[in-house]
Amino acid sequence: MFAMSWIRANPEQFDAGLVRRGLEPQAAAVLQVDARRRKCLTDLQAAQTERNTTSRDIGARKAAGEDAADLVRQVGDLKRTISDLQTRADQLDAQVQTMLSELPNLPAADVPDGPDERANQELWHWGEPPTFAFEARDHVTLGEALGLMDFQRSARMSGARFVILTGALARLERALTAFMMDLQTQEHGYQEVSPPALVREAA
């Protein structure tokens, strides 16, 4: 999620990053809604201040034995105004959050531009690919042939680029996860954390 303060300070950089991702600029639209939200919050704070001041004036009048009916009506009007402004501010805030949540992260400056992974650039590699006396098969072909990888069911569940691992391959993934957790926490100073299984949408 983007910080609005950063977008306000860097609208051109924000738009340039979106364009690199193949999207239309969004800074103007986001900032327009944000400006309305901030104006609404300013009006809300002013109305709250006026309500508090008027409430004190009511107390002073009553203490002096004076009539305060007009101020009571004014406070009632202010309470309705405050309620309306708070509702509107919440709606605008939700609109901003929705707009930002639907945008992808901006690419790093050193990431090459391109429509897909074919635009990736190899910076370095280690070793040389081995040669075989037979036609080598990739992990997808091997995994499906062994009944350890199921791409079709996974696609129905989660969309493309996911896979269901079963049997020995699922156990291997779990073992590798445990191995890396132990390595990082025991030898590299990381702290293991077990967060809640459910989180708020904003998190």
Order of alpha helices (4+ residues) and beta strands (2+ residues): alpha-alpha-alpha-alpha-alpha-beta-alpha-beta-alpha
